[in-house]
């Protein structure tokens, strides 16, 4: 009896010690699979319990997945290549058409000195006696339209790049410009408003020149204009085989005596002079690409011009024919003009061969 009782006590102590040791260890995570195995026993211990059941793919789901994959490929291709959206808007920036023969046509605006007009303005009438003499029926004199004090030229240029390389080009250039100034005055009788004279004078110059422009492309590390395909220094020389000068005067009148009209007619001096000249240019130009084979060239230049050898019906022309009161009235006409010019040219080159 004692032996049985002793065995019960020893067994109880062992169970108590084992339970205490288990309570001091951290609990192990219990997975759904282990719970299932513990719950249902060995019958569910097959590997199929631990793996998800395979299911036959749905044909509609597979089709949608393929479509999505194709759409993703298209989006990736077009986002990486903007030209894929519209091939007509694509610009081949790797092709530099200015490395080949190309041409340009443009127009500009020029401002500067032109001594021929300065001398003409000095000879314009400033009173009635300059037009119809000292004893006049219409002594009241007023300027209706004064001559423009600024010398503004409007050049048109066409050029052809006859020789080109990566850094340099030589262009054959033809240029035309014109400038016109006019003057109007009004003469009236103070006591009789029906007696009046309307006087007009004008001077026009037309120039045609041919020459060469040399362009050197400035490396971008030294000088660069934003959004420009290239920036160049421009040096030019040209000859002017024809400079045409037209000087004219006219008047209209009302209620004026014949003697007064005769005096006004004697003042009229209409002439046409022809001269020769040459020009030199120093400037800067930038070419902006518009398409694969077209561009816009913007130029800023200083242009110096010399004119001389003026003829009036084969006779050397003198300053008196421009201004009768000129300080150099008997000297042959010759002068130097200095102007600053801004011009815009549409440039077109050879299109690349499409393979």
Buried (B, 14 or more C-beta within 10 A) or exposed (E): EEEEEEEEEEEEEEEEEEEEEEEEEEEEEEEEEEEBBEEEEEEBEEEEBBEEEEEEEEEEEEEEEEEEEEEEEEEEEEEEEEEEEEEEEBEBEEBBBBBBBBBBEBEBEBEBBBBBBBBBBEBBBEEBBBBBBEEBBBBBBEBEEEBBEEBBBEBBBBBEBEEBEEEEBBBBBBBBBBBBBBBBBBBBBEEEEEBBBBBBBBBBBBBBBEBBBBBEBBEEEEEEBEEBBBBBBBBBEBEBEEBBBBBBBEBEBEBBEEEBBEBBEEBEBEBEBBBBBBBBBEBBBBBBBBEBBBBBBBBBBBBBBBBBBBBBEEEEBBBBBBBEEBEEEEEEBBBEBEBEBEBEBBBBBEBEEEE
